[in-house]
Amino acid sequence: MLVSRRITDLEPKTRALCEAFLLACKAHNIEILVTCTLRDNEAQAELYAQGRTKPGKIVTHVQPGNSAHNHGRAFDIVPLRQGKAVWGTTGEDAVLWERIGALGEAQGLTWGGRWHMADFVHFQYDAPKTKLEDIDMLKEQAL
């Protein structure tokens, strides 16, 4: 089972965005700890089972193979305040998470804190979708 915290395990574009995000946080005096980058399908299956077939509360709605973590396109973080992890999401903690989310979005990342089922710790790179007409044009050029 693979669960990595190494930024070097991210795919190149996501790694560059993550590094830019971390620099932006540092420039705003926000200390960040990366808690997860790449996760294999076995690790994703364990998380998905939690709250379903295993004890605990549900922590993900994404099945193995469908998580951006499985493809090196996502990372999870936690801010540190005086060396301690900030897991709260209300009051001054909420203000901190909003600042962090905005810094990530400014780098071109999608922040899970904006989702219907908010995932404050999660950032991912959503590669631009290729339009069908672009694919057709590329096919023609290849002929």
N, C-alpha and C positions, 0 to 999 in steps of 0.2 A: 504494500500500500504506500502510495506516494502523496505526501502533503508537504509542500515546500513553502518557505518564506523568502527564498532568494529571488531578487529582482531579475537576476540573470536567467532565470527559468521562464520569464515571460517572452512572448514572441517579440521581435524587434520593435515594431511600432508601439506596442503597449509598453514595452520597457522604456522607450524614449519618453512617452507621455508620463509614465510613473515617475521617472527621474525628474522631469520638469515640474511635476506636481509637488514632489518632495522638496525641491529647491524653492518653489513658491511658498510652501508652508514654512520653511526655514526663514525665508525673507520676512515673513509675517510673525516670526517668533512663536511658531506653533511646532511643538515637537511631535513627531509621528513615528509610530512603530508599525512596520508591515507585519501582519500576522499570518497571511496566506497569499500565495501566488498560484502556482500550478498545483492542481489536484487531479489524481487519476480517477478513473471510473469506479474503482473499488472504494476509494475514500468518499466519493460522491454518493455511492450506494449506501454507505454507512450513515452519512448525514441524512439522506432521504428516508431511511428506515426509522430514524429517530422520531418518536411521536406517532409512528404508524405501527410497525411490527416490533419496535424496541422501545424501552422506557424513555421518557423525557418528552419535552415539548417539540413541536415541529419547528425546524430551523431552516428548512428549504422546501421549495415547491418545484425544484428542478431535478429531473431524473438524470441518472448517469449518462454521459455523452452529450447532454444538452446544456451543461453549465459552461459559461465562458472561462471558468477556472480550468476546465478539462482541456482547453485549447490554448492556454497561456495568454488569454485576453482579459483577465480580471485579477484584481488583487483586493485584499481586505486590509484595513488599517485600524488603529485605535490611536487617538491623541493621548498625549501624556501631559499631566499637569503636576508639576513638582515631582516628576518621576513616577507618578501613579496613573494607571490607565483610567480614562474617562469613558465609562460605559453608559452613563445616564444620558437621557435625551430630553430632559425638561429644564426649565430655568436657564441658568448661565451655561449649562452643558448644551442645551439646544442652540444657543447663540454660537457657541464654539463649532458645533457640527455644521451649522448653516454656513459659517465662514469657510470651513474646510470643504464642504460640498461645492461652494461657489468657486473656490480655487481649483478644484478638480475639473469642474465644468469649463473654466476659462482655458484649461489646457486641452480641451476637446474630449474629455472623458464623460461617460454617463455615470451619474451618481445615484446609487440605490436609495438614497434618502428621499428622492422625489417619487418613488414608486408607490402605488396604492398600498402595498404591504411593504412599508419602508424597511430598507436594509442599509442603515446609516454607514456601516463599516465598508460597504462594497463600492468599488469603482471598476468600470470596464470600458474597453475600447470597442465601439460598434463600428466595424469596417463599413465604409459606404457601400450601399447596394448597387450592383451593376444593373443598368437598365437592359431590358430585353433587346432593344434596338442596338445598344452598344455591343452586345454579344453577337448579334447578326452581322454587324459591321466588321467585327474582329474576325469572324468566320470567313467573310468574303475576302478580307485582306490576306488571310492565310492561304487562300486557293491560288 
